[in-house]
Amino acid sequence: MAGNLLTAIKKHTVRITAIMLILSITFTLCSCNGDNNDFDGKRFSKTRKITVLADPVNNADTDCDVNSSDAARYIHDNVYKECNIDVTFIDSDKLDLRNGISADISFTKEYNELVSYYRMGAVVNLSPYLDNYSYALTDLTELLGDDYIHFCNDDPNEVWCLKAQDDRPLSMVTFIRSDWLEKLGLEKPSDQDEFYNCLIAFRDNADLLLGDDASEMIPFFVDSEPNISAKPLLDSYLDTSISDKAFFVDGYCRISQDGYSEGLKTLNKWYLENLLPDDFRSIRPMTKESYEPIEKGYVGSFCSQFDYLYINGENSHINALQNNCGDNADYIAVNTFPDRYGKYASWQEDCISEDNINIFLPATCSDPLACLVYLNWISNSVNIDGLQDLSFDDPFTYDRYLLTGREKVLRSGMIDDEDYEAARQTALEVDFIHRGNLCVRYGPDVFQSYKTDKDYSLVYYDSAKLFLGNVIGAGEGEFETVLSEQYEIYKNSGAGFIQLVRDNEWEKVMVKGSRKPN
């Protein structure tokens, strides 16, 4: 039996080695294939042909495919005219790198799998092209920026994937019932004190605002993860001027940063004053129990992404609210939590998400330069606007083709909605703070990278949620005691270990530039 197993292993090893050799040879041929002297910085004199992956339409009853849509024809015709590149789109459902089915320009959300392909030599290194033709790729490099081009990469001479830029405002805003403000004769709040007074007014006038449903009143809605659902408030208590090292060490969770406990004390005070849901610790985010109170008209204010109310068209939360409570029921977006410097700031603790789109060129790609020129064209703001301005009669809208900045133009069907745009502009007023962390994944995964005498992964998962819930829900006069006790529990569940690792790794990672966990 051992002999059979050894034979099988040898056969498997030979097979993998053969595949890697073929891929390496292919990569070498592809990298050297073709003479790019016919490229003038924008257009090729000889027509280049490339294939590009595009999203399919799920559950769509249509005869249209990824090449016959209005968006596809618009892109094909203009790229051909301006760059002399003949583009053919391939349905992403048909991508199967294991069986050799790929497009010249591909993308995936499976980051770890992509890393494996790169190590096998199955992915093109883009760095030489980005360097040698930088003058011709300015739209691409300006849109993505250094963080999205040199994503999770130790060596600037190796760029094996591009991270799609998310140009939507990532900062959260606060929504407050505008019809309630009008009914109570209140002005739109502009700071925390004014906001607090509005919450008190909502609570004290529940009978007037909700009638028979007065007992359902929730002045300020938070769920079991206040670190997210009350993020604008908690972020306002942090000091944006802390050192890069302090941000690197303590930025992962914010809980250990100076000032954070003061934000928790405010939420505890509001909880004891019946301004938060009594059962917030059991309300799961993004579930029916979290959005139904908003749709039924019981919530005076809450924090979320700017487009939360408006996405999904007829099935949007705002539409449900107005169906239940009348057309006058409405929210407006406000920024009411300035920090100690009088600015609105949103903290980004983690690295760029690995779950986002990763764009890469498989080793089978025969023309990397043409592919990058295409990506440059699709990153140009004028071309993006041209696509956005089109009115499509089929379900293949432009966001299925804009690989490098697909979120930049998404408006979730609400492009002309004034409330949507007002919320977006409110979110743009917030400074998005993302510094010091880059692509260092010192989160829960770190427990798998370091040998310890304790398996923290078993107890870490819900530790932040439990800490926040217990502290915010502390009884009258118990806040400081509960905070101290719960913080020790939180640190001992694995958070303290992450801090220690990040502190020890500061010199190697941030000073010397090595971004590997160990």
Residue pairs with C-beta under 8 A, 6 or more apart in sequence:
19 120
20 120
20 121
23 120
23 121
23 122
23 363
24 121
24 363
26 363
26 364
27 121
27 122
27 124
27 363
30 124
30 363
30 364
30 365
30 366
30 368
31 124
31 368
33 366
33 367
34 366
34 367
34 369
36 369
38 44
38 45
38 46
39 45
39 133
39 136
39 369
39 373
41 135
41 136
42 82
42 83
42 136
42 373
43 82
43 83
43 84
44 83
44 84
44 85
44 370
44 373
45 84
46 84
47 80
47 84
47 85
47 86
48 83
48 84
48 85
48 86
48 367
48 370
49 85
49 86
49 88
49 367
50 85
50 86
50 87
50 88
50 104
50 105
50 365
50 367
50 370
50 371
50 374
51 87
51 88
51 89
51 90
51 103
51 104
51 105
52 87
52 88
52 89
52 90
52 103
52 104
52 105
52 371
52 374
52 401
52 403
53 89
53 90
53 92
53 95
53 103
53 105
53 106
53 107
53 403
54 66
54 72
54 89
54 90
54 91
54 92
54 396
54 400
54 401
55 66
55 92
55 400
56 66
56 91
56 92
56 93
57 64
57 395
57 396
57 400
60 395
62 394
62 395
64 394
64 395
64 396
65 91
65 396
66 72
66 89
66 90
66 91
66 396
66 400
67 76
67 88
67 89
69 392
69 394
69 395
69 396
70 390
70 392
70 393
70 394
70 396
71 387
71 390
71 392
71 396
71 397
71 398
71 400
71 401
72 89
72 396
72 401
74 386
74 387
74 390
75 87
75 378
75 387
75 401
76 86
76 87
78 377
78 383
78 386
79 85
79 87
79 374
79 377
80 86
80 87
82 377
83 370
83 373
83 374
83 377
85 370
85 373
85 374
87 374
89 401
90 103
92 107
94 101
95 101
95 102
95 103
95 106
95 108
96 102
97 106
97 117
97 122
97 362
100 364
102 362
102 364
103 362
104 361
104 362
104 364
104 365
104 366
104 367
104 370
104 371
105 359
105 361
105 365
105 371
105 374
105 375
105 403
106 359
106 360
106 361
106 362
107 164
107 357
107 358
107 359
107 360
107 403
108 114
108 357
108 358
108 360
109 355
109 356
109 357
109 358
111 354
111 355
111 358
112 354
114 123
114 160
114 161
114 358
114 360
117 123
117 360
117 362
118 160
118 161
118 360
121 363
122 362
122 363
123 160
123 161
123 360
123 361
123 362
123 363
124 160
124 360
124 361
124 362
124 363
124 365
124 368
125 157
125 158
125 159
125 160
126 159
126 160
126 162
126 361
126 368
126 372
127 156
127 157
127 158
127 159
129 137
129 368
129 369
129 372
130 137
130 141
130 149
130 159
130 372
133 369
133 372
134 141
136 373
136 376
137 372
137 373
137 375
137 376
138 376
139 376
139 377
139 379
139 380
139 381
140 372
140 375
140 376
140 379
140 404
141 149
142 379
143 165
143 167
143 379
143 404
143 405
143 408
144 162
144 163
144 165
144 379
144 404
145 165
147 163
147 352
147 438
148 162
148 163
148 164
148 165
148 352
149 159
149 162
149 163
150 156
150 159
151 161
151 162
151 163
151 352
151 358
151 439
152 351
152 352
152 354
152 439
152 515
153 159
153 160
153 439
153 515
154 513
154 514
154 515
154 516
160 360
161 358
161 359
161 360
162 358
162 359
162 360
162 375
162 404
163 352
163 356
163 357
163 358
163 359
164 356
164 357
164 358
164 359
164 403
164 404
164 405
164 406
164 407
165 404
165 405
165 407
165 408
166 356
166 407
166 408
167 405
167 407
167 408
168 306
168 307
168 407
168 408
168 410
169 306
169 424
169 427
169 428
169 430
169 432
170 305
170 346
170 348
170 432
171 232
171 306
171 344
171 346
171 427
171 428
171 430
171 431
171 432
172 231
172 232
172 303
172 304
172 305
172 306
172 346
172 427
172 430
173 232
173 303
173 304
173 305
173 306
173 333
173 334
173 335
173 423
173 426
173 427
173 430
174 195
174 232
174 301
174 302
174 303
174 333
174 334
174 335
174 336
174 337
175 301
175 302
175 303
175 304
175 308
175 309
175 331
175 332
175 333
175 334
175 423
176 188
176 189
176 195
176 198
176 300
176 301
176 331
176 332
176 334
177 202
177 299
177 300
177 301
177 329
177 330
177 331
178 188
178 330
178 331
178 332
179 328
179 329
179 330
180 186
180 202
180 209
180 300
181 187
181 188
181 198
183 208
183 209
184 201
184 202
184 205
184 208
184 209
186 197
186 198
186 201
187 194
188 332
188 334
189 195
189 197
189 198
189 334
189 336
190 334
190 336
191 336
191 337
191 338
192 233
192 236
192 266
192 336
192 337
192 338
194 336
195 301
195 334
195 336
195 337
196 270
198 300
198 301
199 219
199 220
199 270
199 275
199 300
199 301
200 219
200 273
200 275
202 209
202 217
202 219
202 300
202 301
203 217
203 219
203 273
203 274
203 275
206 214
206 215
206 217
207 214
209 217
210 216
210 217
210 297
210 298
213 296
213 297
213 298
216 293
216 296
216 298
217 298
217 300
218 276
218 277
218 293
218 298
218 299
218 300
219 274
219 275
219 276
219 300
219 301
220 270
220 275
220 276
220 300
220 301
220 302
221 229
221 276
221 277
221 293
221 294
221 299
221 301
221 302
222 229
222 230
222 267
222 276
222 277
222 280
222 302
222 472
223 229
223 277
223 280
223 283
223 284
223 285
223 290
224 280
224 281
224 282
224 283
224 284
224 285
224 465
224 469
225 285
225 465
225 468
226 234
226 267
226 280
226 468
226 469
226 472
227 234
227 253
227 254
227 255
227 464
227 465
227 468
228 285
229 285
229 302
229 303
229 304
230 263
230 267
230 303
231 303
231 346
232 303
232 335
232 336
232 337
232 344
232 346
232 430
233 263
233 266
233 267
233 303
233 337
234 254
234 260
234 263
234 264
234 267
235 254
235 263
235 337
235 339
235 345
235 346
235 347
236 263
236 337
236 338
236 339
236 344
236 345
237 259
237 260
237 262
237 263
237 266
237 339
238 254
238 257
238 258
238 259
238 260
238 339
238 345
238 347
239 257
239 258
239 259
239 339
239 340
240 339
240 341
240 343
240 345
240 431
240 433
241 341
242 250
242 257
242 258
244 435
244 436
244 510
245 436
245 506
245 510
246 257
247 435
247 436
247 437
248 436
248 437
248 440
248 502
248 506
248 509
248 510
249 499
249 502
249 503
249 506
250 256
250 257
250 499
251 257
251 347
251 349
251 436
251 437
252 349
252 350
252 437
252 442
252 443
252 498
252 499
252 502
253 349
253 464
253 495
253 498
254 260
254 347
254 349
255 464
255 467
255 487
255 490
255 495
256 495
256 499
259 340
261 483
264 468
264 471
264 472
264 479
264 483
265 479
267 276
267 472
268 471
268 472
268 473
268 474
268 479
270 276
271 280
271 472
271 473
272 475
272 476
276 472
277 283
277 293
280 469
280 472
280 473
281 469
281 473
283 289
283 290
284 290
291 317
293 299
294 302
294 309
294 317
294 321
295 317
295 320
295 321
295 324
296 321
296 324
296 325
297 321
297 324
297 325
297 329
305 427
306 333
306 423
306 424
306 426
306 427
307 412
307 414
307 420
307 423
307 424
308 317
309 316
309 317
309 318
309 331
309 419
309 423
310 316
310 317
310 318
310 412
310 414
310 417
310 419
310 420
310 423
311 412
311 413
311 414
312 412
312 413
313 319
313 412
313 413
313 414
318 330
318 331
318 419
321 329
321 330
321 331
322 329
322 330
330 419
331 419
332 419
332 422
333 419
333 422
333 423
333 426
333 427
334 426
335 344
335 426
335 429
335 430
337 344
338 344
339 345
343 431
344 429
344 430
344 431
345 430
345 431
345 433
346 430
346 431
346 432
346 433
347 433
348 432
348 433
348 434
348 437
349 437
350 437
350 443
351 437
351 438
351 439
351 440
351 441
352 439
354 441
357 403
357 406
359 375
359 403
359 404
361 368
361 371
365 371
375 403
375 404
377 383
378 384
378 401
378 402
378 403
378 404
379 404
379 405
384 398
384 402
384 405
384 408
384 409
387 398
387 401
387 402
387 409
388 398
388 409
388 415
390 398
392 398
398 409
399 406
399 407
399 409
399 410
400 406
402 408
402 409
411 420
412 420
414 420
436 510
438 510
438 515
439 515
440 502
440 505
440 509
440 515
440 517
441 517
442 498
442 501
442 502
442 505
442 517
443 498
444 457
444 460
444 461
444 494
445 517
446 497
446 498
446 501
446 517
447 455
447 456
447 457
447 460
447 494
447 497
448 457
449 517
449 518
450 501
450 517
450 518
452 497
456 493
456 494
456 497
457 494
459 493
459 494
460 493
460 494
460 495
463 489
463 490
463 493
463 494
463 495
464 490
464 495
466 486
466 489
466 490
467 486
467 487
467 489
467 490
470 482
470 486
471 479
471 482
471 483
471 486
474 481
474 482
474 483
491 499
505 517
508 514
509 515
